[in-house]
Amino acid sequence: MRAQVKTLAVVVALGFTASTIAVTAAEAQTRHKVWVCKSTKSARNKGTVVGGLTGGTLGAVVAGKGNKTEGAVLGGVVGAVAGNQIAKHNSKKNNCHYEYRYY
């Protein structure tokens, strides 16, 4: 009976030692500082649509008497490109930050 208790005590002690070593090895990961940016797709899509609509409206208003359609199309294209680029620039400023990650 005494031998069984000693054997059980040794097995339990070895089990705790092995689990402690495993936890220590898992926590020995190195920490890295990484630059993280959230997706800017939805903001850029909104900027493109708003810029296109605004540019098309302004293009039609500014165009000459017989060139309203061409003015609207050209204004819409220029406005869409400008809106996309402005939204891209603004969303990158606000959506990026540093995070610490473990590898």
Buried (B, 14 or more C-beta within 10 A) or exposed (E): EEEEEEEEEEEEEEEEEEEEEEEEEEEEEEEEEEEEEEEBEEBBEBBBBBBBBBBBBBBBEEBEEEEBEEBBBBBBBBBBBBBBBBBBEBBBEEEEEEEEEEE
